[in-house]
Amino acid sequence: MRRIEASLVGLSLLALAGLPALAQGSIPMDQPTTVGTVDTVCTGIGDDAQHDPRWVAYPVRIEFSNGGAQYLSGAHVELSTSSGKPLAALDCDGSWVLFKLGKGTYKVTATLTGQQGGGTSSATFSPPLKGQKRVVLGFRLQPNK
C-alpha cells in the first residue's frame, strides 16, 4: 500500500512540475523574475529604480497612477492574451511592472492592494516593435472616512 501511495505522490509531483507557474505571490522589488513564461520586474519606486538602464530591455511598462498623475504602489496584476488565456499573475509592491512579451495583443488587469477604494483598472495593448510602451492604469482613490 505504501508503495502505491509513494508512486501516486511521485506521479502527482511530476505532473505539477510540467505545468508553468502562472501565479506567483509578491515578487521582489527590482529583481528580474519569470512568472509563468513571462520575464517581469516589479519596480518604479525611487529615482534609481526609475532610471535603471536594465529596464529599457523590457518592451512594456505598466504604471499605476491616480487621477493627478501621481504614482501609486502595490497592486495585484494579471496578464493574459487578448483571447483570455492567463499568462501571469503576481503582486507588485512598486508602481511599475515591466514585461518582456512577444508580438500579439495582451490584456492587463490590476487591483490596488492596501489602498482604500482603489478598485481595478485594465487595458489592452500590443508591445512596440522598438522601444518601450507605457501602459498607464488609472485608479480613482476614495478619501478615507
N, C-alpha and C positions, 0 to 999 in steps of 0.2 A: 504494500500500500504506500509506504514512504517513497519507494522508487517511482511510482506513478505520480505522486504529488510533486516530487522533485522535477520530474520530466515536464509536467504541466507548467510549473513555475518557470523553468528554463525556456520553454516554448513561448510563454507569455512575455518574458523579458526580451527575447529575440524579436517578437512581433512589434513590441513597443520601440525597440531600438531602430527599426526600419522606418518608423514614422518621423517626419520632420517635426520639430517642436514649433508649433505656431504661437503658443502663448509663452510669455516669459513675464516674470514679476518685474519689479523695478530694476531697470538696467543701470549700471554705474555711469556716473557723470564723466563726460569727456573721454570715454574709452570705447573705441570701435568694438561692436558686438554683432554677432549674427543671430537673428531671431528667425526661426524657420529657415528659409533660404535667402533672407534679405539682410544685407550688410547695413547696419544702422548705428547712429550715435545719438546720445542724449546730451545736449549741450546748451549754450546760449546765455549762461549766467556769468557776467563779468567781461571786461574788455579783452582779457587774454583769450578767453574761450571764444568770443565772437570773432576774433581776428586770427584764430589758429589756422595756419596755412594748410593743414591736413584736410580741412573741411571743404575746400574747393573741389576735391575729388568726388564729392557726393552731389549728383545732379539735381537732387530735390531737397529743399529745406522747408519743413513745416514749422510755422511760427504760431504761437498762442498770444493773442492780443485782446485788449479791451477796446471799447469804443473810442478812447482817447489815444489810440496808437501806442499804448504802453504795453510792454511785455508782461505776460502772466506766466507763472510757472506751476508745474505739477499737473499732469494730465494722463489719463488712460487713453492710449492710442490704438486704433485698429486699422490695419491696412488690408485692402482687398483689391482684386481685379475689378474692372467695371462690370463684369458679369456676376460678381458677388463671391468669387472664390477667395476664402480667407488666406492671407499670406503671412501676417504677423499681428500679434497683439502684445503690447508692452505698457509699462508705466514709466514715465519720464518725469523726474523732479525739476528738469530745466525748462527753458522757454522755447527751445528748438528741438526738433527731431530731424535728423538727416537720413536720407535713404539712398542707396545705390540700386537703381532699378533699370531694367531694360526697356526697350520700346514697348509702348502699349498705353492703355488708359487705365487709371487706378482711382480708387476712392479711399479717402482717409476720413476717419471719424475720431474726434477727440472729446472726452468728457473731463472737465476740470475736476480734480480731486482736492478736497480740503478747502474749497472756496464756496462761500455762501451764495447759493443761487447761480452758480457758474454755468450750469447747463451743458449742452452738447452742441458741437459745430462740426460740419463736414464739408468736403469739397471733392470734386472730381478733377483730375489733372493728367497731363502726359509729361514725361520727362523731356527736357530740351535735347536737341542734337548736340549742342555745345553749351558750356556754361552751367549756371545753376538757376533753377526755377524756385522762386519764393511762393509758397502757398500759405497765405495768412488766414488762420481760423480765428474769427472774431467771436468774442463772448461778451454778453451783457451781464455785468455783475449786479446783484441786488444789494442795496445797502443793508448793513447789519441792523437788526432791531434791538 
